[in-house]
Amino acid sequence: MEKPIRILHVLGGTSLGGAESRIMDLYRHIDRNKVQFDFVVHTEAEGHFDKEINELGGRIFRVPRFRLYNYFSYRKVWKKFLKQHHEFKVIQGHMTSTAAIYLPLAKTAGIPITVAHARSAGVDRGIKGGITRWMRRNLYKKTDYMFTCSELAGISVFGEKAQREGKTIFIPNAIDCPAFAYDEGKREEMRRMLGLSDKYVIGHVGRFHYAKNHEYLLKVFAALKERGKKDYALILLGDGDKIEQFKLLAEKLGIAKDVHFLGNHNNVYDYYQAMDYFVYPSRFEGLPGTMVEAQTSGLRCIMSDTICREVVVTELVKIRSIEETPESWANDIEATADYERKTFVAEMQQAGFDVESQARKMLQFYKTGKWNL
C-alpha cells in the first residue's frame, strides 16, 4: 500500500485554540490513508491535542520560541531539522510571524510546496505587535500559496495589494457542523449539570487574551444584571494567563457569583446547547470558528464590528461597535432575548463551513499541489 503524503503544520503549540481546533477538525476528517499531518511547535510544554495527534498517526517536533535576539540560532535549528527531514510534500505555516524565516528555508531544502496561512486580522499590543508586522512585511514574496481565513486576515498578514490582486485563497474556518446541531434534550441535560436550569445564559468561548476583550464582555453582563429583567448567568469557556485578572474584575463589578469560568472542554458543542445568547466583543479576529459554531447551534449572537463579515451567515447575528457603551450592547441583547431556537446546520454547510467538504478539497490540494477547485 502506498504511503500517505506527509504535511507539516507549523504552530505555536497544540493548545485548545481556534487555529489548532480547526486544524484538528480537518485532521480528523481527512483521509489519513492518503494524507498524514505532522507538527512543528514552539513550546516544550505538552499541548491539549498531543495525545490525539499521536493516536491519529502524526508526529510533533519542537523548536525554540522565536524572540528576535535568537534569530540566527532559530534559523540554525530549522536548517538542521529540514536537513534531517525530506519526507514532507507541503509545509503549511500558521505561525506567520516567523513564516518568512522557515518557509524560504524549507523551499531551499527541497520541500515542494510552501503555504503561509493567515489566521488572525490583528497583532498584540506594543513592541511584540510591531515586531510581528515587521517580520511579515515581505511574506507574500516568500511563499508559494497564501491561505487566509478572511479578507481582513489576508490584508493584515499579506497586505492590501496581494489581497486586491486575488493572490490570496480564502479557506473558511470549517467545523463539524452536525456536532453543533441544536438538541433540546442535551440543552436540558447541560443546564441541569451546570445548575443553570432557571437562568438566562449568556455564553462566550475563547482564550483569555487581549484580542477577545473579556473586560468589555463582563461590563456588558454587569449592565444586564443591573437591569434585572431576567435572571442572567454568564458562562465563559477557555483558559489563559489573564484569567485571574478577569475573575478579579468580575468581583469588582459585583457579578462574580453569576459568572462561571468553566475552562477548556473537548465537548464544547454541548455547552453551546446550554446557552441562550452568544456575546463576542473581540478587538480583532481572523475568522472566529466560535461564531460559526454558535450560529450552527441556533444561538442569537452579538459581535463587534471589528470581526470579518464572512462569518455572518444567518439572521441570528447582530453587529455593534465596541466604541459604544456596554449598556448599548445590553439593550440590544434584551430587545432580542426571546426567540425560537432551531438548528442551522444546513445553512452553515451550504455557506462552506462544513469540514467534511473542506477535507475533500484540501486532500486534492495536498495530492496535486494545485488549488484549482
Helices and strands as residue ranges (DSSP letters): E 5-11, H 18-29, E 35-41, H 50-56, E 60-62, H 71-84, E 88-93, H 99-108, E 113-118, H 126-136, G 139-141, E 145-148, H 151-158, H 160-164, E 168-170, G 177-180, H 184-194, E 200-205, G 210-212, H 214-227, E 232-237, H 243-253, G 256-258, E 259-263, H 268-274, E 277-280, H 289-296, E 300-304, G 309-311, E 317-320, H 326-335, H 345-350, H 355-368
